[in-house]
Amino acid sequence: MKIENFNLTINQDLLLDNVSIFFEDEKLNLILGRNGVGKTMLLDLISNLDNNRPSNFYDFPDSRQIIYHSQGLPFIAEATVKDTIALIGDLSKDSPLVFEDLPGRIKSNLAKPFGALSMGERRYLTIWLFLQIERELYIFDEPFANLDLGVVADILSLFYDKLDQGKKLIMTSHQFDFLIPEKTHVAFIENQTIAFNDNLIAFLDRYHSFGQAFGEER
Ligand SMILES: Nc1ncnc2c1ncn2[C@@H]1O[C@H](COP(=O)(O)OP(=O)(O)OP(=O)(O)O)[C@@H](O)[C@H]1O
């Protein structure tokens, strides 16, 4: 999957200038960058939900083979967790989800309305549910927002399981301390362009930390 020589203009402001990004199929692809650099806009275009993926985006799966977990979590506030699972569970696999097999963090909340869950509980539930739906490519916009480190670790192991099953993964995040460098590929957007596009080991060799990456570019 790759993007070549892509320009993005919003209201006559150039957001991305001649951007080329290479994604690695076997790795967790991390898009890094300050607030407002255009990460979500890139994910929106990759997902092709509005049928507007540009022609210089190459080798991404068809939108029907993509799961896109966006930052907002627009579920039905009054529906219980059990109802929400039933809603998404129908899309998941050939066999319906078995409630006894649910992770403990979800099982303990089954009777609560979705709207009563904490932000972290909502995010964990929806990410877990979306991962039950079999697709070629999973896209997550800020999956770790509001999550404690234990939940982050649980979700990361689900992400790595997906990679082991040959699935592809792209996500944005402002944190990467807990990612396995050998399994992570980075696209770092800065100053309207790609400042870095290689694995996380090489990124850490060059920048040491996200803070320093920003500092060096200022
Ligand atoms: N419909 C729109 N009209 C005007 N500006 C927009 C529109 N959609 C996005 N933008 C602008 O484009 C820029 C990129 O937005 P985007 O959501 O992609 O940023 P981001 O890198 O994902 O940021 P964050 O880290 O805060 O999630 C922002 O400055 C945003 O205000």
The ligand as a MOL file (V3000), in Angstrom:
LIG
                    3D

  0  0  0     0  0            999 V3000
M  V30 BEGIN CTAB
M  V30 COUNTS 31 33 0 0 0
M  V30 BEGIN ATOM
M  V30 1 N -14.2820 20.2840 6.3450 0
M  V30 2 C -13.2190 21.0130 6.7150 0
M  V30 3 N -13.2090 22.3600 6.5400 0
M  V30 4 C -12.1450 23.0890 6.9020 0
M  V30 5 N -11.0320 22.5860 7.4580 0
M  V30 6 C -10.9860 21.2630 7.6590 0
M  V30 7 C -12.0720 20.4130 7.3070 0
M  V30 8 N -11.7400 19.1500 7.6230 0
M  V30 9 C -10.4990 19.2260 8.1670 0
M  V30 10 N -10.0490 20.4830 8.1800 0
M  V30 11 C -8.7560 20.9550 8.6820 0
M  V30 12 O -7.7330 20.1380 8.1500 0
M  V30 13 C -6.6810 20.0220 9.1020 0
M  V30 14 C -6.3380 18.5520 9.2680 0
M  V30 15 O -7.3620 17.9130 10.0350 0
M  V30 16 P -7.1790 16.4220 10.5500 0
M  V30 17 O -8.4130 16.0940 11.3140 0
M  V30 18 O -6.8120 15.5370 9.4200 0
M  V30 19 O -5.9260 16.5710 11.5490 0
M  V30 20 P -5.1880 15.4610 12.4140 0
M  V30 21 O -3.7570 15.4240 11.9650 0
M  V30 22 O -5.9440 14.1890 12.3760 0
M  V30 23 O -5.2590 16.1090 13.8790 0
M  V30 24 P -5.4580 15.4660 15.3580 0
M  V30 25 O -4.0970 14.9610 15.7750 0
M  V30 26 O -5.8740 16.6530 16.1570 0
M  V30 27 O -6.5030 14.4020 15.2740 0
M  V30 28 C -7.1400 20.6970 10.3710 0
M  V30 29 O -6.5440 21.9790 10.4580 0
M  V30 30 C -8.6450 20.8090 10.1830 0
M  V30 31 O -9.1670 21.9410 10.8260 0
M  V30 END ATOM
M  V30 BEGIN BOND
M  V30 1 1 1 2
M  V30 2 1 2 3
M  V30 3 2 2 7
M  V30 4 2 3 4
M  V30 5 1 4 5
M  V30 6 2 5 6
M  V30 7 1 6 7
M  V30 8 1 6 10
M  V30 9 1 7 8
M  V30 10 2 8 9
M  V30 11 1 9 10
M  V30 12 1 10 11
M  V30 13 1 11 12
M  V30 14 1 11 30
M  V30 15 1 12 13
M  V30 16 1 13 14
M  V30 17 1 13 28
M  V30 18 1 14 15
M  V30 19 1 15 16
M  V30 20 2 16 17
M  V30 21 1 16 18
M  V30 22 1 16 19
M  V30 23 1 19 20
M  V30 24 2 20 21
M  V30 25 1 20 22
M  V30 26 1 20 23
M  V30 27 1 23 24
M  V30 28 2 24 25
M  V30 29 1 24 26
M  V30 30 1 24 27
M  V30 31 1 28 29
M  V30 32 1 28 30
M  V30 33 1 30 31
M  V30 END BOND
M  V30 END CTAB
M  END
